[in-house]
Amino acid sequence: MDQAASQLQLTPQVFFAYAILTMNECALFTNAGAIEDTAKGHLQAGGVTILPYDEIWSYLAAWGQQLNKARETQPPPSEEKQPQVNEGEKKNAPPTYKASISGKTSWAVAEALGKVSSSILC
């Protein structure tokens, strides 16, 4: 086997994907055929749902609608100063209904979410 052929065997496969990570789920939008069965098994065993790459847009639109609906039904924040919450109590705190996206994320992702309150992380 020549040197070029042996290097090809060690080159990792690269693929495009989007990932959504929430408090309750992790979804990977990609071409499932691009992921080796062993890697796919590890991802699924770790709770990652693998979905078709093109479904990201409808998923984001539906998620944005869910966040907006939840935010509309959430009571407005109190004007009073909020008490300090220690780490152990944070899990019982009321949820916030916004999406945080990277500053390097495609603008199409923000657009697909719709009118959701979002934070851009740099």
A tleap script that builds the chain and sets N, CA, C and O, in Angstrom:
source leaprc.protein.ff14SB
mol = sequence {
  NMET ASP GLN ALA ALA SER GLN LEU GLN LEU
  THR PRO GLN VAL PHE PHE ALA TYR ALA ILE
  LEU THR MET ASN GLU CYS ALA LEU PHE THR
  ASN ALA GLY ALA ILE GLU ASP THR ALA LYS
  GLY HIE LEU GLN ALA GLY GLY VAL THR ILE
  LEU PRO TYR ASP GLU ILE TRP SER TYR LEU
  ALA ALA TRP GLY GLN GLN LEU ASN LYS ALA
  ARG GLU THR GLN PRO PRO PRO SER GLU GLU
  LYS GLN PRO GLN VAL ASN GLU GLY GLU LYS
  LYS ASN ALA PRO PRO THR TYR LYS ALA SER
  ILE SER GLY LYS THR SER TRP ALA VAL ALA
  GLU ALA LEU GLY LYS VAL SER SER SER ILE
  LEU CCYS
}
set mol.1.N position { 0.852 -1.167 0.000 }
set mol.1.CA position { 0.000 0.000 0.000 }
set mol.1.C position { 0.905 1.240 0.000 }
set mol.1.O position { 1.854 1.318 0.780 }
set mol.2.N position { 0.613 2.190 -0.861 }
set mol.2.CA position { 1.452 3.384 -0.903 }
set mol.2.C position { 1.073 4.344 0.230 }
set mol.2.O position { 0.051 4.169 0.894 }
set mol.3.N position { 1.917 5.360 0.435 }
set mol.3.CA position { 1.723 6.274 1.555 }
set mol.3.C position { 0.393 7.035 1.469 }
set mol.3.O position { -0.263 7.217 2.494 }
set mol.4.N position { -0.015 7.475 0.301 }
set mol.4.CA position { -1.265 8.221 0.147 }
set mol.4.C position { -2.463 7.366 0.538 }
set mol.4.O position { -3.375 7.854 1.205 }
set mol.5.N position { -2.475 6.107 0.137 }
set mol.5.CA position { -3.586 5.212 0.470 }
set mol.5.C position { -3.652 4.967 1.968 }
set mol.5.O position { -4.742 4.907 2.536 }
set mol.6.N position { -2.504 4.826 2.613 }
set mol.6.CA position { -2.526 4.585 4.055 }
set mol.6.C position { -3.000 5.816 4.812 }
set mol.6.O position { -3.631 5.678 5.860 }
set mol.7.N position { -2.714 7.020 4.312 }
set mol.7.CA position { -3.182 8.241 4.966 }
set mol.7.C position { -4.690 8.409 4.816 }
set mol.7.O position { -5.339 8.942 5.716 }
set mol.8.N position { -5.259 7.968 3.702 }
set mol.8.CA position { -6.704 8.072 3.504 }
set mol.8.C position { -7.468 7.277 4.553 }
set mol.8.O position { -8.541 7.694 4.991 }
set mol.9.N position { -6.927 6.147 4.952 }
set mol.9.CA position { -7.607 5.329 5.950 }
set mol.9.C position { -7.663 6.018 7.308 }
set mol.9.O position { -8.558 5.734 8.104 }
set mol.10.N position { -6.724 6.917 7.586 }
set mol.10.CA position { -6.665 7.584 8.878 }
set mol.10.C position { -7.349 8.951 8.871 }
set mol.10.O position { -7.463 9.586 9.919 }
set mol.11.N position { -7.798 9.403 7.723 }
set mol.11.CA position { -8.443 10.705 7.620 }
set mol.11.C position { -9.884 10.600 8.105 }
set mol.11.O position { -10.659 9.798 7.584 }
set mol.12.N position { -10.246 11.408 9.100 }
set mol.12.CA position { -11.632 11.336 9.586 }
set mol.12.C position { -12.606 11.858 8.542 }
set mol.12.O position { -12.280 12.736 7.743 }
set mol.13.N position { -13.781 11.311 8.570 }
set mol.13.CA position { -14.818 11.762 7.650 }
set mol.13.C position { -15.415 13.059 8.184 }
set mol.13.O position { -15.711 13.163 9.374 }
set mol.14.N position { -15.589 14.033 7.324 }
set mol.14.CA position { -16.154 15.327 7.702 }
set mol.14.C position { -17.564 15.421 7.124 }
set mol.14.O position { -17.804 15.020 5.986 }
set mol.15.N position { -18.488 15.950 7.914 }
set mol.15.CA position { -19.858 16.101 7.432 }
set mol.15.C position { -20.459 17.352 8.038 }
set mol.15.O position { -19.992 17.837 9.069 }
set mol.16.N position { -21.483 17.870 7.407 }
set mol.16.CA position { -22.193 19.045 7.899 }
set mol.16.C position { -23.303 18.608 8.841 }
set mol.16.O position { -23.946 17.580 8.632 }
set mol.17.N position { -23.517 19.400 9.875 }
set mol.17.CA position { -24.566 19.072 10.832 }
set mol.17.C position { -24.957 20.324 11.612 }
set mol.17.O position { -24.194 21.286 11.701 }
set mol.18.N position { -26.143 20.287 12.163 }
set mol.18.CA position { -26.605 21.253 13.146 }
set mol.18.C position { -26.919 20.453 14.396 }
set mol.18.O position { -27.359 19.306 14.309 }
set mol.19.N position { -26.697 21.049 15.552 }
set mol.19.CA position { -27.039 20.384 16.811 }
set mol.19.C position { -27.897 21.328 17.640 }
set mol.19.O position { -27.634 22.529 17.707 }
set mol.20.N position { -28.910 20.780 18.262 }
set mol.20.CA position { -29.767 21.509 19.190 }
set mol.20.C position { -29.590 20.841 20.543 }
set mol.20.O position { -29.792 19.634 20.682 }
set mol.21.N position { -29.216 21.623 21.525 }
set mol.21.CA position { -29.029 21.102 22.872 }
set mol.21.C position { -29.912 21.899 23.814 }
set mol.21.O position { -29.747 23.110 23.961 }
set mol.22.N position { -30.852 21.212 24.453 }
set mol.22.CA position { -31.734 21.854 25.426 }
set mol.22.C position { -31.566 21.130 26.752 }
set mol.22.O position { -30.776 20.192 26.865 }
set mol.23.N position { -32.306 21.568 27.740 }
set mol.23.CA position { -32.258 20.900 29.039 }
set mol.23.C position { -32.810 19.480 28.956 }
set mol.23.O position { -32.505 18.645 29.808 }
set mol.24.N position { -33.624 19.202 27.931 }
set mol.24.CA position { -34.294 17.907 27.848 }
set mol.24.C position { -33.881 17.030 26.682 }
set mol.24.O position { -34.210 15.844 26.659 }
set mol.25.N position { -33.174 17.583 25.722 }
set mol.25.CA position { -32.845 16.776 24.555 }
set mol.25.C position { -31.595 17.259 23.848 }
set mol.25.O position { -31.147 18.392 24.029 }
set mol.26.N position { -31.051 16.380 23.049 }
set mol.26.CA position { -29.945 16.714 22.157 }
set mol.26.C position { -30.291 16.103 20.805 }
set mol.26.O position { -30.465 14.891 20.682 }
set mol.27.N position { -30.387 16.954 19.801 }
set mol.27.CA position { -30.728 16.492 18.456 }
set mol.27.C position { -29.610 16.878 17.499 }
set mol.27.O position { -29.116 18.005 17.533 }
set mol.28.N position { -29.218 15.948 16.653 }
set mol.28.CA position { -28.186 16.171 15.645 }
set mol.28.C position { -28.839 16.038 14.280 }
set mol.28.O position { -29.368 14.982 13.935 }
set mol.29.N position { -28.799 17.116 13.503 }
set mol.29.CA position { -29.392 17.138 12.172 }
set mol.29.C position { -28.269 16.956 11.159 }
set mol.29.O position { -27.440 17.847 10.977 }
set mol.30.N position { -28.243 15.816 10.511 }
set mol.30.CA position { -27.171 15.512 9.564 }
set mol.30.C position { -27.631 14.408 8.629 }
set mol.30.O position { -28.737 13.885 8.763 }
set mol.31.N position { -26.776 14.062 7.688 }
set mol.31.CA position { -27.018 12.903 6.836 }
set mol.31.C position { -26.591 11.678 7.644 }
set mol.31.O position { -25.397 11.426 7.801 }
set mol.32.N position { -27.544 10.928 8.149 }
set mol.32.CA position { -27.234 9.780 9.006 }
set mol.32.C position { -26.315 8.779 8.312 }
set mol.32.O position { -25.570 8.063 8.980 }
set mol.33.N position { -26.358 8.718 7.000 }
set mol.33.CA position { -25.490 7.804 6.260 }
set mol.33.C position { -24.024 8.194 6.327 }
set mol.33.O position { -23.156 7.374 6.028 }
set mol.34.N position { -23.728 9.438 6.716 }
set mol.34.CA position { -22.349 9.901 6.817 }
set mol.34.C position { -21.701 9.482 8.130 }
set mol.34.O position { -20.492 9.640 8.299 }
set mol.35.N position { -22.480 8.956 9.048 }
set mol.35.CA position { -21.960 8.561 10.356 }
set mol.35.C position { -21.807 7.052 10.399 }
set mol.35.O position { -22.746 6.317 10.095 }
set mol.36.N position { -20.625 6.591 10.775 }
set mol.36.CA position { -20.398 5.153 10.880 }
set mol.36.C position { -21.333 4.564 11.930 }
set mol.36.O position { -21.708 5.239 12.889 }
set mol.37.N position { -21.703 3.308 11.743 }
set mol.37.CA position { -22.650 2.651 12.649 }
set mol.37.C position { -22.185 2.667 14.097 }
set mol.37.O position { -22.991 2.853 15.008 }
set mol.38.N position { -20.872 2.470 14.317 }
set mol.38.CA position { -20.349 2.466 15.689 }
set mol.38.C position { -20.548 3.826 16.335 }
set mol.38.O position { -21.010 3.913 17.473 }
set mol.39.N position { -20.200 4.897 15.611 }
set mol.39.CA position { -20.366 6.252 16.143 }
set mol.39.C position { -21.848 6.559 16.358 }
set mol.39.O position { -22.225 7.162 17.362 }
set mol.40.N position { -22.679 6.140 15.410 }
set mol.40.CA position { -24.126 6.359 15.529 }
set mol.40.C position { -24.670 5.669 16.780 }
set mol.40.O position { -25.499 6.230 17.497 }
set mol.41.N position { -24.200 4.457 17.033 }
set mol.41.CA position { -24.626 3.728 18.233 }
set mol.41.C position { -24.231 4.445 19.513 }
set mol.41.O position { -25.017 4.509 20.459 }
set mol.42.N position { -23.007 4.990 19.549 }
set mol.42.CA position { -22.558 5.734 20.728 }
set mol.42.C position { -23.396 6.993 20.936 }
set mol.42.O position { -23.779 7.312 22.061 }
set mol.43.N position { -23.675 7.700 19.856 }
set mol.43.CA position { -24.493 8.904 19.955 }
set mol.43.C position { -25.883 8.579 20.492 }
set mol.43.O position { -26.373 9.235 21.412 }
set mol.44.N position { -26.506 7.569 19.913 }
set mol.44.CA position { -27.858 7.201 20.330 }
set mol.44.C position { -27.880 6.684 21.766 }
set mol.44.O position { -28.823 6.955 22.509 }
set mol.45.N position { -26.836 5.935 22.160 }
set mol.45.CA position { -26.754 5.443 23.533 }
set mol.45.C position { -26.605 6.601 24.515 }
set mol.45.O position { -27.027 6.505 25.667 }
set mol.46.N position { -26.006 7.691 24.055 }
set mol.46.CA position { -25.846 8.875 24.887 }
set mol.46.C position { -27.059 9.795 24.868 }
set mol.46.O position { -27.020 10.876 25.454 }
set mol.47.N position { -28.130 9.387 24.208 }
set mol.47.CA position { -29.356 10.168 24.205 }
set mol.47.C position { -29.468 11.158 23.062 }
set mol.47.O position { -30.359 12.008 23.073 }
set mol.48.N position { -28.583 11.070 22.073 }
set mol.48.CA position { -28.638 11.979 20.930 }
set mol.48.C position { -29.612 11.425 19.896 }
set mol.48.O position { -29.501 10.269 19.487 }
set mol.49.N position { -30.560 12.247 19.478 }
set mol.49.CA position { -31.492 11.881 18.416 }
set mol.49.C position { -30.901 12.354 17.103 }
set mol.49.O position { -30.552 13.527 16.969 }
set mol.50.N position { -30.784 11.465 16.137 }
set mol.50.CA position { -30.231 11.815 14.832 }
set mol.50.C position { -31.390 12.007 13.861 }
set mol.50.O position { -32.195 11.102 13.638 }
set mol.51.N position { -31.455 13.214 13.286 }
set mol.51.CA position { -32.535 13.573 12.374 }
set mol.51.C position { -31.949 14.027 11.037 }
set mol.51.O position { -30.790 14.438 10.978 }
set mol.52.N position { -32.740 13.955 9.967 }
set mol.52.CA position { -32.249 14.407 8.657 }
set mol.52.C position { -31.839 15.882 8.680 }
set mol.52.O position { -32.491 16.708 9.318 }
set mol.53.N position { -30.769 16.194 7.988 }
set mol.53.CA position { -30.191 17.542 7.943 }
set mol.53.C position { -31.227 18.599 7.585 }
set mol.53.O position { -31.274 19.651 8.223 }
set mol.54.N position { -32.044 18.346 6.596 }
set mol.54.CA position { -33.009 19.340 6.112 }
set mol.54.C position { -34.164 19.610 7.078 }
set mol.54.O position { -34.897 20.582 6.897 }
set mol.55.N position { -34.338 18.775 8.091 }
set mol.55.CA position { -35.432 18.984 9.046 }
set mol.55.C position { -35.130 20.075 10.067 }
set mol.55.O position { -36.004 20.441 10.853 }
set mol.56.N position { -33.904 20.600 10.067 }
set mol.56.CA position { -33.540 21.639 11.034 }
set mol.56.C position { -34.454 22.848 10.938 }
set mol.56.O position { -34.818 23.430 11.960 }
set mol.57.N position { -34.831 23.237 9.721 }
set mol.57.CA position { -35.609 24.468 9.533 }
set mol.57.C position { -37.020 24.341 10.097 }
set mol.57.O position { -37.497 25.257 10.768 }
set mol.58.N position { -37.686 23.240 9.842 }
set mol.58.CA position { -39.034 23.072 10.400 }
set mol.58.C position { -38.963 22.869 11.912 }
set mol.58.O position { -39.860 23.299 12.638 }
set mol.59.N position { -37.907 22.218 12.389 }
set mol.59.CA position { -37.718 22.022 13.828 }
set mol.59.C position { -37.549 23.373 14.530 }
set mol.59.O position { -38.176 23.628 15.558 }
set mol.60.N position { -36.690 24.241 13.959 }
set mol.60.CA position { -36.459 25.554 14.551 }
set mol.60.C position { -37.730 26.398 14.553 }
set mol.60.O position { -38.022 27.083 15.533 }
set mol.61.N position { -38.482 26.352 13.462 }
set mol.61.CA position { -39.728 27.122 13.389 }
set mol.61.C position { -40.714 26.647 14.456 }
set mol.61.O position { -41.336 27.465 15.135 }
set mol.62.N position { -40.857 25.334 14.606 }
set mol.62.CA position { -41.771 24.787 15.611 }
set mol.62.C position { -41.282 25.108 17.024 }
set mol.62.O position { -42.081 25.435 17.902 }
set mol.63.N position { -39.987 25.016 17.239 }
set mol.63.CA position { -39.411 25.311 18.550 }
set mol.63.C position { -39.614 26.791 18.886 }
set mol.63.O position { -39.970 27.122 20.017 }
set mol.64.N position { -39.395 27.669 17.929 }
set mol.64.CA position { -39.619 29.099 18.141 }
set mol.64.C position { -41.057 29.382 18.513 }
set mol.64.O position { -41.317 30.197 19.399 }
set mol.65.N position { -42.002 28.722 17.851 }
set mol.65.CA position { -43.423 28.896 18.177 }
set mol.65.C position { -43.718 28.409 19.593 }
set mol.65.O position { -44.478 29.045 20.323 }
set mol.66.N position { -43.121 27.286 19.981 }
set mol.66.CA position { -43.309 26.755 21.338 }
set mol.66.C position { -42.782 27.743 22.371 }
set mol.66.O position { -43.445 28.009 23.374 }
set mol.67.N position { -41.592 28.285 22.129 }
set mol.67.CA position { -40.999 29.236 23.073 }
set mol.67.C position { -41.860 30.493 23.191 }
set mol.67.O position { -42.075 31.005 24.290 }
set mol.68.N position { -42.344 30.979 22.068 }
set mol.68.CA position { -43.198 32.173 22.096 }
set mol.68.C position { -44.494 31.916 22.852 }
set mol.68.O position { -44.931 32.750 23.645 }
set mol.69.N position { -45.106 30.768 22.609 }
set mol.69.CA position { -46.363 30.433 23.285 }
set mol.69.C position { -46.138 30.315 24.790 }
set mol.69.O position { -46.938 30.808 25.585 }
set mol.70.N position { -45.042 29.658 25.176 }
set mol.70.CA position { -44.741 29.499 26.602 }
set mol.70.C position { -44.453 30.852 27.245 }
set mol.70.O position { -44.873 31.109 28.373 }
set mol.71.N position { -43.745 31.709 26.533 }
set mol.71.CA position { -43.414 33.026 27.070 }
set mol.71.C position { -44.669 33.873 27.235 }
set mol.71.O position { -44.781 34.628 28.200 }
set mol.72.N position { -45.611 33.755 26.307 }
set mol.72.CA position { -46.851 34.528 26.387 }
set mol.72.C position { -47.709 34.106 27.568 }
set mol.72.O position { -48.422 34.931 28.138 }
set mol.73.N position { -47.652 32.841 27.942 }
set mol.73.CA position { -48.464 32.346 29.055 }
set mol.73.C position { -47.741 32.456 30.397 }
set mol.73.O position { -48.346 32.242 31.447 }
set mol.74.N position { -46.454 32.788 30.364 }
set mol.74.CA position { -45.683 32.944 31.595 }
set mol.74.C position { -46.049 34.269 32.250 }
set mol.74.O position { -46.150 35.284 31.561 }
set mol.75.N position { -46.250 34.282 33.571 }
set mol.75.CA position { -46.557 35.553 34.221 }
set mol.75.C position { -45.382 36.521 34.085 }
set mol.75.O position { -44.229 36.089 34.059 }
set mol.76.N position { -45.659 37.822 33.998 }
set mol.76.CA position { -44.563 38.783 33.864 }
set mol.76.C position { -43.670 38.763 35.097 }
set mol.76.O position { -44.142 38.473 36.197 }
set mol.77.N position { -42.375 39.070 34.927 }
set mol.77.CA position { -41.483 39.075 36.083 }
set mol.77.C position { -41.901 40.142 37.087 }
set mol.77.O position { -42.402 41.205 36.719 }
set mol.78.N position { -41.690 39.842 38.330 }
set mol.78.CA position { -42.056 40.764 39.392 }
set mol.78.C position { -41.141 41.985 39.365 }
set mol.78.O position { -39.961 41.881 39.029 }
set mol.79.N position { -41.689 43.126 39.717 }
set mol.79.CA position { -40.909 44.363 39.789 }
set mol.79.C position { -39.994 44.356 41.011 }
set mol.79.O position { -39.004 45.086 41.061 }
set mol.80.N position { -40.335 43.522 41.997 }
set mol.80.CA position { -39.547 43.472 43.224 }
set mol.80.C position { -38.192 42.829 42.937 }
set mol.80.O position { -38.034 42.063 41.986 }
set mol.81.N position { -37.236 43.158 43.773 }
set mol.81.CA position { -35.904 42.574 43.625 }
set mol.81.C position { -35.997 41.067 43.870 }
set mol.81.O position { -36.577 40.621 44.860 }
set mol.82.N position { -35.421 40.301 42.962 }
set mol.82.CA position { -35.459 38.847 43.078 }
set mol.82.C position { -34.465 38.380 44.137 }
set mol.82.O position { -33.352 38.900 44.204 }
set mol.83.N position { -34.848 37.406 44.968 }
set mol.83.CA position { -33.916 36.910 45.986 }
set mol.83.C position { -32.762 36.150 45.331 }
set mol.83.O position { -32.898 35.613 44.232 }
set mol.84.N position { -31.634 36.117 46.023 }
set mol.84.CA position { -30.481 35.349 45.544 }
set mol.84.C position { -30.846 33.871 45.558 }
set mol.84.O position { -31.501 33.394 46.484 }
set mol.85.N position { -30.423 33.157 44.535 }
set mol.85.CA position { -30.710 31.729 44.424 }
set mol.85.C position { -29.393 30.993 44.388 }
set mol.85.O position { -28.526 31.303 43.570 }
set mol.86.N position { -29.231 30.006 45.279 }
set mol.86.CA position { -27.983 29.248 45.243 }
set mol.86.C position { -28.082 28.154 44.188 }
set mol.86.O position { -29.164 27.878 43.670 }
set mol.87.N position { -26.961 27.541 43.877 }
set mol.87.CA position { -26.891 26.552 42.794 }
set mol.87.C position { -27.913 25.431 42.954 }
set mol.87.O position { -28.523 25.018 41.968 }
set mol.88.N position { -28.112 24.937 44.157 }
set mol.88.CA position { -29.034 23.823 44.378 }
set mol.88.C position { -30.482 24.173 44.099 }
set mol.88.O position { -31.280 23.291 43.782 }
set mol.89.N position { -30.833 25.443 44.213 }
set mol.89.CA position { -32.209 25.872 43.998 }
set mol.89.C position { -32.493 26.252 42.554 }
set mol.89.O position { -33.654 26.415 42.179 }
set mol.90.N position { -31.447 26.397 41.729 }
set mol.90.CA position { -31.653 26.820 40.346 }
set mol.90.C position { -32.502 25.832 39.568 }
set mol.90.O position { -33.248 26.234 38.675 }
set mol.91.N position { -32.406 24.549 39.886 }
set mol.91.CA position { -33.185 23.569 39.133 }
set mol.91.C position { -34.683 23.740 39.363 }
set mol.91.O position { -35.484 23.266 38.557 }
set mol.92.N position { -35.076 24.406 40.443 }
set mol.92.CA position { -36.488 24.638 40.727 }
set mol.92.C position { -36.947 26.030 40.288 }
set mol.92.O position { -38.112 26.383 40.468 }
set mol.93.N position { -36.043 26.814 39.719 }
set mol.93.CA position { -36.386 28.165 39.281 }
set mol.93.C position { -37.302 28.089 38.063 }
set mol.93.O position { -37.260 27.113 37.315 }
set mol.94.N position { -38.135 29.121 37.860 }
set mol.94.CA position { -39.001 29.105 36.682 }
set mol.94.C position { -38.163 29.137 35.405 }
set mol.94.O position { -37.100 29.757 35.383 }
set mol.95.N position { -38.621 28.487 34.359 }
set mol.95.CA position { -37.843 28.443 33.114 }
set mol.95.C position { -37.815 29.803 32.423 }
set mol.95.O position { -38.714 30.627 32.591 }
set mol.96.N position { -36.765 30.012 31.649 }
set mol.96.CA position { -36.714 31.191 30.790 }
set mol.96.C position { -36.964 30.689 29.377 }
set mol.96.O position { -36.521 29.603 29.005 }
set mol.97.N position { -37.662 31.473 28.611 }
set mol.97.CA position { -38.063 31.049 27.282 }
set mol.97.C position { -37.327 31.853 26.225 }
set mol.97.O position { -37.874 32.779 25.627 }
set mol.98.N position { -36.077 31.478 26.011 }
set mol.98.CA position { -35.301 32.111 24.960 }
set mol.98.C position { -34.267 31.120 24.443 }
set mol.98.O position { -33.957 30.123 25.095 }
set mol.99.N position { -33.755 31.407 23.291 }
set mol.99.CA position { -32.746 30.549 22.670 }
set mol.99.C position { -31.422 31.296 22.661 }
set mol.99.O position { -31.388 32.499 22.404 }
set mol.100.N position { -30.345 30.599 22.937 }
set mol.100.CA position { -29.005 31.178 22.856 }
set mol.100.C position { -28.302 30.566 21.660 }
set mol.100.O position { -28.210 29.345 21.533 }
set mol.101.N position { -27.806 31.428 20.785 }
set mol.101.CA position { -27.119 30.943 19.592 }
set mol.101.C position { -25.761 31.621 19.488 }
set mol.101.O position { -25.576 32.743 19.959 }
set mol.102.N position { -24.835 30.941 18.879 }
set mol.102.CA position { -23.484 31.457 18.714 }
set mol.102.C position { -23.470 32.628 17.738 }
set mol.102.O position { -24.275 32.685 16.808 }
set mol.103.N position { -22.553 33.555 17.959 }
set mol.103.CA position { -22.374 34.665 17.038 }
set mol.103.C position { -21.872 34.208 15.681 }
set mol.103.O position { -21.910 34.970 14.715 }
set mol.104.N position { -21.405 32.975 15.600 }
set mol.104.CA position { -20.908 32.422 14.334 }
set mol.104.C position { -21.966 31.600 13.606 }
set mol.104.O position { -21.708 31.046 12.538 }
set mol.105.N position { -23.154 31.527 14.192 }
set mol.105.CA position { -24.239 30.764 13.595 }
set mol.105.C position { -24.825 31.504 12.401 }
set mol.105.O position { -24.864 32.734 12.375 }
set mol.106.N position { -25.270 30.755 11.437 }
set mol.106.CA position { -25.916 31.335 10.258 }
set mol.106.C position { -27.120 32.179 10.685 }
set mol.106.O position { -27.876 31.794 11.576 }
set mol.107.N position { -27.284 33.329 10.037 }
set mol.107.CA position { -28.441 34.187 10.318 }
set mol.107.C position { -29.732 33.444 10.004 }
set mol.107.O position { -30.773 33.747 10.586 }
set mol.108.N position { -29.682 32.488 9.102 }
set mol.108.CA position { -30.871 31.706 8.745 }
set mol.108.C position { -31.421 30.962 9.964 }
set mol.108.O position { -32.629 30.741 10.055 }
set mol.109.N position { -30.560 30.576 10.891 }
set mol.109.CA position { -31.020 29.898 12.112 }
set mol.109.C position { -31.856 30.861 12.949 }
set mol.109.O position { -32.946 30.509 13.399 }
set mol.110.N position { -31.350 32.070 13.157 }
set mol.110.CA position { -32.106 33.066 13.924 }
set mol.110.C position { -33.429 33.385 13.246 }
set mol.110.O position { -34.455 33.519 13.913 }
set mol.111.N position { -33.410 33.508 11.935 }
set mol.111.CA position { -34.639 33.791 11.184 }
set mol.111.C position { -35.643 32.650 11.320 }
set mol.111.O position { -36.844 32.890 11.448 }
set mol.112.N position { -35.154 31.404 11.291 }
set mol.112.CA position { -36.048 30.250 11.389 }
set mol.112.C position { -36.722 30.183 12.758 }
set mol.112.O position { -37.850 29.704 12.870 }
set mol.113.N position { -36.038 30.658 13.797 }
set mol.113.CA position { -36.630 30.658 15.137 }
set mol.113.C position { -37.792 31.633 15.233 }
set mol.113.O position { -38.677 31.455 16.070 }
set mol.114.N position { -37.807 32.641 14.406 }
set mol.114.CA position { -38.891 33.603 14.437 }
set mol.114.C position { -38.649 34.668 15.482 }
set mol.114.O position { -37.503 35.023 15.760 }
set mol.115.N position { -39.727 35.183 16.068 }
set mol.115.CA position { -39.640 36.298 17.014 }
set mol.115.C position { -39.391 35.822 18.437 }
set mol.115.O position { -40.071 36.246 19.372 }
set mol.116.N position { -38.436 34.960 18.590 }
set mol.116.CA position { -38.083 34.453 19.914 }
set mol.116.C position { -37.047 35.373 20.522 }
set mol.116.O position { -36.161 35.871 19.826 }
set mol.117.N position { -37.155 35.597 21.806 }
set mol.117.CA position { -36.107 36.340 22.489 }
set mol.117.C position { -34.859 35.470 22.463 }
set mol.117.O position { -34.866 34.362 23.000 }
set mol.118.N position { -33.794 35.956 21.848 }
set mol.118.CA position { -32.600 35.145 21.739 }
set mol.118.C position { -31.385 35.920 22.204 }
set mol.118.O position { -31.342 37.149 22.139 }
set mol.119.N position { -30.407 35.178 22.672 }
set mol.119.CA position { -29.129 35.730 23.079 }
set mol.119.C position { -28.095 35.252 22.076 }
set mol.119.O position { -28.054 34.068 21.743 }
set mol.120.N position { -27.271 36.147 21.598 }
set mol.120.CA position { -26.196 35.766 20.693 }
set mol.120.C position { -24.929 35.653 21.525 }
set mol.120.O position { -24.497 36.627 22.144 }
set mol.121.N position { -24.345 34.491 21.541 }
set mol.121.CA position { -23.116 34.253 22.288 }
set mol.121.C position { -21.926 34.430 21.375 }
set mol.121.O position { -21.920 33.898 20.265 }
set mol.122.N position { -20.940 35.147 21.803 }
set mol.122.CA position { -19.748 35.353 20.967 }
set mol.122.C position { -18.644 34.398 21.360 }
set mol.122.O position { -17.565 34.424 20.768 }
savepdb mol mol.pdb
quit
